[in-house]
Amino acid sequence: MLTRRRKLPALPGGADHARYQAGPLRTTWERRMVTRRRKLPALRGSARMLTGRRKLPVLAGFAVLAGSCLASLVALPGTAHAAGQHGAGSAYGAGVTDSIRDNQMWVLDMLNVPAAWSLSEGGGVTVAVIDSGVNPDVSDLAGSVTTGPNYTGVTTPESSPDWGVHGTWMASLIAGHGHDGDSSGIIGIAPSAHILSVRVIPDRADPHYGQYEHEQETRIQQSLADGINYAVAHGAEVISMSIGYSAPSGTVRNALQQAYDHGVVVVASAGNSGDQAGSGSDGEAPESFPADYPGVISVGAVDSTGAVAAFSSDNLSVQVAAPGVSVPAQGRDGQYWWVSGTSPACALVAGVAALIKSEYPSLAPELVASALTSTTTERPGGGYDSQVGFGVINAAAALAKAGKFAHSQFAHGQSVHGQSADAQSSDAQLAGTGVATAARFHGTVAAEPVRPRGSGQLVLFVLLALASLVLTAAGIRLTVLARTPQ
């Protein structure tokens, strides 16, 4: 993810500063990134994940885009050989891309994605990536990206190597389709989906980041709200936000409500403040928005063994988890990177949501969320905890559960006493997963409807009422007699 804090040098990446640890250095740009990296302290528990986050205080009420990405250039056999050109001059090596697909399989297998592809690959769905921009010309996203507006207020050209770094990683995880006959490179969770890129934050290495950094908080929050509104207005069925702020905003909250009302599924990264656990008022990691807004699916990160990533924020916003440690992704430079953080975890879950919306486009957001949370693997003891939520996403099982919702009597547009069919089905399913139904995005829960009485029930009711009256009269008479002086 990406971070907005004052008085910081412009560093590549995001909220975890997307630090780079390079394999073979091919350009002066990469050498420059490595030079900056050496001055940063290592993240606890890993010499490969670098961040300065712990030493930077979060100012009260200050917007922090904590999109969470730590990155290193993939160095696999063949990296320095067989390099070719693809798309807009981006370099790739045949040996590397084959290895990339092999190295990616653990992510797909953990989420049970291959089994889901027999039913859906995300076709017909637009996923809005609200981030730092997406390079539409990289090999594994070619033809799958529409570039939307730039709400950052800075004028960095798209040709800059520091433009769209973080966003391109995320888009490749959602809708990458590989290349060379789709047999090489990154295959996203929803390879047939379309990406709508909306730029609301520059990468930390952006030459104009200093200008953005000094914008008023209201301006920064308005940029995010504008991005959400644009995505909704231009047909996004899923919104993916691997970004975060330390403070909520009514403007953003209203934009999210509009998204929800239009049936849009919203996914956000929980944040990379796991190493700050205990600093919140409740003893957990600090809140991060938009992940903590109602109706948003907040995602934590796990590693290849299913263990919780040390950096993954531990708080009650977390609903599900997905791989977030050394996840292969394609960068805006066309090369391949291992990225770590709750950012990639968020993108992967957004991809699964796209699979569901592709097959069941009318399914309400709360039912999509219920399908995701009620079918997880690695479910924690007691059914929920604040690190992985309800567990690790299972794409095939979630898709199957979504099908059951879609074919139920409630999911066919019926309505009882003003409560939508989807909302009724959602209440029942959320209750089954341990989520209080009162926590739904649309306010309080409707009262249980009173069923109409038949004629037999009515006669019985009358008899019981008469009996009650007789007993009441007898009781009153006895009380009067008992109080009469002897």
N, C-alpha and C positions, 0 to 999 in steps of 0.2 A: 504494500500500500504506500501511500504518499503522506508526507508530513508537512504541515504548515507551522513553523515556529520562527520567531524573530531572531535576528542576529546570528544566523547560522550560515556557514559557507554553502554554496550550491554543490550538492553532492548527487551522484546519480541515483535514481530509483525512487524510493518512496518513504513511507512513514517509517518503515524500518530502514529507510534510506536505500533500498535495493542496492546493497553494496556488491561490488563486483570482485570476483576472484577469478582471474582469467586463466585459461589454458594457453595455447599458443597465441602470442600477441601479433595481430596482423596489421593493426593500424595505430597511428599516433594517438587516436581517440581512446583506444583500449589501454594504451600505455598510460595515458593521463589518468584514466579511471583507477588503475592499479596504484599509481602514485598517491592518489587521494586516499585510497583504501588503507594503505599502510599506516596512516596516522590515526586510524580508528580502533577503539578497543574491541576485543572479541566478545561476541554474545556468549553468555554463560553456557557452558556445556558443549560448545562447538567452535573450533578455530576457523571454520569455513563460513560461518554466518556472522557477519560483522555489522555492528550497529552502535550508534552513539545515543540511542534513545534513553537509556536509563539515567544518563547524566543530564538530561534536559527536562527541567520542571514543566509541568502542564499548568499554564496560567488559568485561573478560575474564569470560566465563561469564554475562554478563547477557543476559536475553531481550530481543530487539529485534524488534518486529513491523514489518518493513520491507516493507509491502505495495506500496509504490511507486505513488503516483498524484499527478500534477501536473495541475491542472485549470484551465480557463478557461471562463466562460460563453459559449455560442455566440452570436455577434452576426452574424446574417445578415439580408439584406433582408427586411423584414416583421416583424422582431422587435418593434418598438414598435407594431405595428398588428395589427388583426384578432385581438386576444387574446381567448380564450374561457376557459371553465372546464370542467375534466374531472375526473372521479373526486372525490377528497377535496379539492376546492378548488384543485387545481394549475392554474397558468396555462399556456397554450400559444398560439401563433399559427399560423394555417393556413399562412401563407407560410413560417414558420420550419420547420415539420415537413416540408413538401415539400422544402425545401432540405436538411434533415437527411438525408433518404433519399438525395438526390443526393450529398451530401458523404460519405455512408457507403459508396458503391459501390466506392471504391478498396480499402477493407478487404476487402469480399466478393470482389472480383475477384482481389486478390492471393492470397487463400486458395483460389480456385477453388470457392467455395461454391455459386453458382447451379447449376453442373453437378452437384453432389452432391444438391441438393434433388429432383432427379427420382427419386431412389431413397429418400432419407430426409430427414425434417425433425425428427427427434428425438422423434417421438411415442412415448408409453409409458415414457419414460425420466425418472427423477428425478435432477436434479443438485443436490447439496448445496453451497450457497455458504456456506462457513465464513468469516465476515467480521464486519462491524460491524452487520449487520442489513439487511433489505430492506423497503422500503415496498411493501406489496402492492397499494396503491391507485393507483399511478401508471398513466397511460393505457396504456403499452406493455407492462405486466406484469399488468394486471387479469385475475384468474381463473387466473393461472399460478403463484401463490406460496402455499406453506404456511409459516407462521411457527412455527419450532421454539423451543426453550428459549433462555434468556439465561444464559450462563455467565460473564459479566463480573464479577458481584458488585456492579454498580452499578445504581441504580434509575431511570435516566433514562427518562421515558415515551416511548413510540413517537411521540407527537405532537410531540415536540421537533424543531425544524428541524435540530438537530445530531445526530440519531439516524439511523443507517443511511445516511449519505451515501455512503461508499465502497462499501458492499455493494450498494446499489441500482444504482450505475453498473455494477458487475460483472454483476449479474443481468440487466440489460437487454442486455448484449453477448452473453450466453449464450442467453437465451430470450425476448428482446423480440419481440412479435408485431405491433407497430405499432398503429394505431387508425384510425378512419374507414374501415372496410373493409380494414384492414391496408395501406392505400396510403400512409399517412403515419407519420412517427415512426421509431423505431429497430426494425429487424428483426434479431433475434439470429441467431447461427449455427444454432441449433436451435430455431426458433420454436414448435415443437409440444411441446417438453420442458417439464417441470414443475420449479419451483425449490423446494427445501427450504432455508429460511434458518435458519442456526444462528449466533447471535451470541456471539463469543468475545472481542471487543475493542471498546472504544468508539472513536469517531472522536476525533481530537485536539481538536476544538472542543467535545466533550461536556462539559457543566458538571460532571460527576463524574469527569472524566479524572484529575484530581489524586489522587483516592482510588484509582483503579485503578493508577495509576503507582507507588504505594508498596506494592503487594502483593508478597509474596514470589515469587521466581522459580518455585518449585515449584508455587505456586498458579496462576500464569499458565500454566505448561506443562500442569498438570492440566486447566485450562479447555479447552485445545486438544484434549487427549486425549479429554475428555468429549464435545466437539463431534464428533470423528471417530467415536467409538463410537455416539453418538446417530444420526448419519447412516447408519451401517451397519445399525443395528438397525431403522431406519425406511425401508429399501428404496432407499437411494441407489445408483445404478449408477456415478455419476461424482461425485467430490469436487473442488471447485475452491477453492484456498487462495491468494489473492493477499495473503499475509502472510508474515512471516519472523522468525526468531529468530537471535541470534548464537551460540547454544549448543544442542547436541542434548539430548534427554531420552529416557531409557529408557522412560518412561511413554508418551510420544508415539510412540516407535518401536514399542512393543508394539501400540498402537492401530492404527497403519498396517499392521502385519502382519495384524491381524484383518481390516482392510479388504481387503487383498490376498487373504487366504484366502477371503473371501466374493465374490471376483471384481470388486471395485470398482476402477475406474480413478481414480488420484489424480494431479492436476495442480497444480503450484505455481509461483509466480513466482520467477525466479532472483535477484531483488533489484536495487536501483538503486545499486549501489556501483561502477559503471563508472569514476567519477571518482576512485575510491580504488584503481584497479588498481595492483598492485605492493605494496600494503600487507599482503597475505597472505604466509604463510611460503613459498609457492611462486612468489611474484612476480605472482600474479593477485589478483582482487578477493576480499574476505573471503567465507567460506562463509556460506550462509544456509539455515536449516532452516525448513520441512520440505523445501525443494527439494533439499537434499543427502542426504536419506535414500534408501537403496536402494529401488527400485521406484517412486519418484515421478518423474513426467515434469516436468522442470524447463524453464522457458520463458524465453528471452531476447527482446529487443524490437528491431524494425527500424522504419525510417520508410517513407514512401510510395514511396521509390525503391529500397527493399530494403537501404539502408545501415544498419549497426549503430547503434543509438541510443547516444549518448555515455554515458548514465547506466546502460546495461544491464550488469549484472555479468558479468565475464569470468572464468569459472572452469569447471572440468571437470564441474560438475554439469549444465551446460546441454546439453540434448538437441535441442531444436528452437527455432525463433523464429517470431514472428508480429508483426503491426503493433502498435506501442506508442507512437506519437507522434501526438498530435492525433487520437485516435480518438473519433468522436461517440458519446455515451452519454446515457441519460436519468437525471437525478438524482432524489433523493427529493422534491425540490420540484416535480417534474413538468416542469421545464425541461431544456434540452439543453446538454450540456457537452462540450468537447473534453478528453479525459483522456490523460495520457501517463505511461508507466512500464511496468515489466514486469507490473504488475497487469492492465491490459487485455489484454496479450498472453496471459497465463495464462487469462483468461476465454474468449478466443476459441478457444484450443486445447481447453479443456474442452468448449466447444460442439461442436467437431469430434468429440471422443471420444463425445459424446452421440449424434451422428449414427450412429456406428459401433455403439454399444451398442443403439441402437433397431433397427437392421436385423439385427444379430447378437448378441442378448442373452447368449448363452452363451460368447462369445469371451473367452478369458482375458486378464487385464490386460497380461501380457507380449506377447501377440499384438497387442493394440491398440497398445501402444507401438511394436512392430516395424512395424506398418502405417503409423504416423505417421512414424517415422524413416527408413524405407526408400523413401519416395515423395516426398521433399521437392523443392522447387525451390531455386534459388540455392544449390546445394550447394557448400560451400567446396572449395578445392583440397586434394586428399588425402582428401576425403570427410568430414572433421570438423575443426572448430576450436572453441575454448572461448568464442567469442562468439555464434555462431548454432547451435552443435551440428552436426547433420547437415543443417541448412538450414531454409528457410521451409516451413511446412505447406501441403500441397496436399490439400484436403478430398476432392475427387472421386477422386483417385488413391489416397488412404489408404482410402477406402471400398471401392474396387475391390480393393485388396490384401487388405483384411479379408475380403472375400467369398471370395477364393482360399483364405485360411487356413481359413475356416469350412467350405469344401467339400472340404478335403483329407482324406485318410484319417486323419491324426493329429488333426484337429479334431472327429472324431466319437466321441470318448470312448474310443478304443483305448488300451491301456497295455502297455508292454513293460518287463519287469524292474523294475517298481515306479516307473518314471518316467512321469508323465502324458503323454497324447498332446499336450496343449497345450504342455507344457514342452519336449518333443522338437522340435516344430515351431518353437517360439520359439528354441531353441538354434541351429537351422539358420539362421533368419532373422536373429537378432542377429549371428551370425558374418558373415553377408553384409553387414551394415551397419557392421562394424568394432567392435561392442561385444563385449568378452570375455564368453563365456558364463558364466564363473565369477562375473561380477558380477551375475547374476540375483538377484532378491529371495530366492529359496528356496535359498540356500546353494550348495554345490559342484555341479559337473556330474557326472552319472552316467557311469560308464565305458562305452565302446563295447560293446554286447552281442556275445557270441560266437555266431556263427551255427552251427546244427547241421550236422554233416558227413553227407553221403550215403554209400552203400556204396562207391562208386568212390573217393571221397576217403579213406575209411577204409583200403582196400587199399593205396592209394598211400602213406598215412601209415605203415602197417606196413612196407612195403618200404623206405621211406626210413629208418625206425628201425633195421631190420636192417643196412642198408648202413652206417649210422653206427656200429653196434656193431662190425662187421667192421673198419672203418677204425681205430676206436679201439683194438681189440686189436692190430692190426698195428703201430700207432704205439707202443704200450707195449712190444711185443717188440723193435722196433728200438732203442728207448731203452735197454732192458736190455742188449742186445748192445753198444751203443755205450759203455756204462759198464763192461763186463767187461774186467779187466786183460788185456793181450796178453802 
